């Protein structure tokens, strides 16, 4: 159990793993976190608390790490949570500091953070947004107006899904064919949708879906039109 600056015991602090997104983790912020017994991490798969905005200059951005975080935790917080916790010598309730008022970003990406956090909590009870789904990224998707392959795979994993390759299609059991999401670029390239085997898998399931559809679903924590 961590001890605060005034000797206050901070119950549960050792289980808090804080990640900054788009905000430099300065020595000052690290000292604040350490004094509260908070662990600093750069791994969104293990982070329990996320600070992607200071509510001023550093605003919310739809990055791979943010999308992973939305699948993993509801603690998406303004910087004030850390600053005020440090001032009060204790970890404050996250609810008051949730990033739920960044209306410009919400309009840009067509989502409501308050609803997303609620939906995300329900999805995690079910194993994640993509639980029981397999995701096949078509050739040329990674890095083409989309995150690199490693980040795409991490997003799917965080959402409870699994990534498969084209070579895996022949190993699919017939009853699982409709649980494959085939993701193309946006817009889709002709070579991505002309492969007969991939087209059959897509058409037997929910059809071809674009990266924009996937990222939109992640931001909503709901599978759009499925």
SVG drawing of the C-alpha trace seen along z (x, -y; Angstrom):
<svg xmlns="http://www.w3.org/2000/svg" viewBox="-27 -26 39 53">
<polyline fill="none" stroke="black" stroke-width="0.4" points="0.0,0.0 1.5,-3.3 2.1,-6.2 1.3,-9.8 3.3,-12.9 1.3,-13.5 1.6,-9.9 -1.8,-9.0 -2.2,-5.4 -3.5,-5.2 -5.6,-2.1 -5.3,-0.3 -2.8,-2.8 -0.3,0.0 -2.9,1.4 -3.2,-1.9 -1.2,-1.9 -1.3,-5.4 -0.6,-6.2 -0.3,-9.6 -1.4,-9.8 -0.1,-12.8 1.1,-14.4 4.8,-14.3 5.3,-12.4 7.5,-15.1 9.6,-14.6 7.1,-16.8 4.2,-14.5 6.2,-11.4 7.0,-12.7 3.3,-13.5 2.3,-9.9 5.0,-8.3 4.0,-10.2 0.6,-8.7 1.9,-5.2 0.8,-5.3 2.7,-3.2 3.5,-5.0 3.2,-2.8 3.4,-3.2 1.5,0.0 -2.3,-0.6 -2.9,3.1 -2.0,2.8 -3.0,-0.8 -5.9,-1.2 -6.1,-5.0 -5.5,-7.1 -4.8,-10.8 -5.2,-11.9 -6.1,-15.5 -5.3,-18.5 -8.6,-20.1 -6.6,-23.1 -3.8,-22.7 -3.6,-18.9 -7.0,-17.7 -8.3,-14.2 -7.1,-12.5 -8.2,-9.3 -4.9,-7.4 -4.3,-3.6 -3.5,-3.9 -6.8,-5.7 -8.8,-3.1 -7.0,-0.3 -7.7,-2.2 -11.4,-2.5 -11.6,1.2 -9.7,1.8 -10.9,-0.8 -13.5,-3.5 -10.9,-5.7 -10.3,-8.2 -9.3,-11.3 -8.4,-14.9 -5.0,-15.9 -6.8,-17.6 -7.4,-14.1 -3.7,-13.7 -3.1,-17.3 -6.0,-17.4 -5.2,-13.9 -1.7,-15.2 -3.0,-18.3 -5.4,-16.3 -2.8,-13.6 -5.1,-10.9 -6.5,-9.2 -9.7,-11.0 -12.9,-9.5 -12.4,-9.3 -16.0,-10.0 -15.6,-13.8 -12.6,-13.9 -13.8,-11.8 -13.1,-13.3 -16.8,-13.7 -16.9,-17.3 -14.6,-17.4 -17.4,-18.2 -15.3,-19.2 -13.6,-15.8 -16.9,-14.0 -18.4,-15.8 -15.4,-15.1 -15.5,-11.3 -19.3,-11.0 -19.4,-9.6 -20.3,-10.6 -17.6,-9.7 -20.1,-9.4 -22.1,-6.8 -18.9,-5.1 -17.6,-4.6 -21.0,-3.1 -21.0,-0.8 -17.4,0.2 -18.2,1.3 -20.9,3.6 -18.7,4.9 -16.0,5.9 -18.6,8.0 -19.2,9.9 -15.5,10.4 -15.0,7.3 -16.4,5.6 -14.9,8.2 -15.4,11.2 -15.8,14.4 -14.9,12.4 -11.9,13.1 -10.5,10.1 -8.8,10.4 -7.1,7.2 -6.8,7.2 -3.4,6.7 -2.4,3.1 -4.5,2.0 -1.8,1.5 0.0,-1.8 -2.2,-3.0 -4.2,-5.8 -4.3,-3.4 -2.1,-2.4 0.8,0.0 0.1,3.8 1.3,4.1 -1.1,1.4 -4.0,2.8 -3.4,6.2 -3.3,4.7 -6.6,2.9 -8.3,6.1 -6.7,8.0 -7.8,5.3 -11.4,5.6 -11.4,9.3 -11.0,10.5 -8.2,12.3 -6.4,11.5 -6.2,14.1 -4.3,14.2 -5.5,15.2 -3.7,18.5 -5.9,19.3 -9.1,19.2 -8.7,22.8 -8.6,23.9 -11.9,22.2 -14.7,24.5 -17.8,23.9 -19.9,22.8 -17.3,20.1 -17.2,18.5 -19.8,15.9 -17.7,14.7 -14.9,13.3 -14.7,9.5 -12.9,8.7 -11.4,5.2 -10.4,3.2 -8.9,-0.3 -11.2,-3.3 -12.0,-3.4 -11.4,0.2 -8.9,1.0 -10.0,3.3 -7.3,5.9 -8.6,6.1 -12.1,7.1 -11.4,9.1 -9.8,12.1 -12.4,14.8 -11.7,16.6 -11.8,13.5 -14.9,12.2 -16.7,15.4 -15.8,15.1 -16.9,11.5 -20.2,12.2 -21.0,15.2 -20.5,12.9 -21.3,9.2 -19.6,8.2 -16.5,6.1 -15.9,3.5 -13.5,0.6 -11.0,-0.7 -13.3,-3.7 -16.1,-1.3 -13.7,0.6 -12.4,-2.6 -15.9,-4.1 -17.1,-0.9 -14.2,-1.1 -15.0,-4.7 -18.7,-3.8 -17.9,-0.5 -20.7,0.9 -20.5,2.8 -22.1,0.5 -25.0,2.1 -24.2,5.6"/>
</svg>
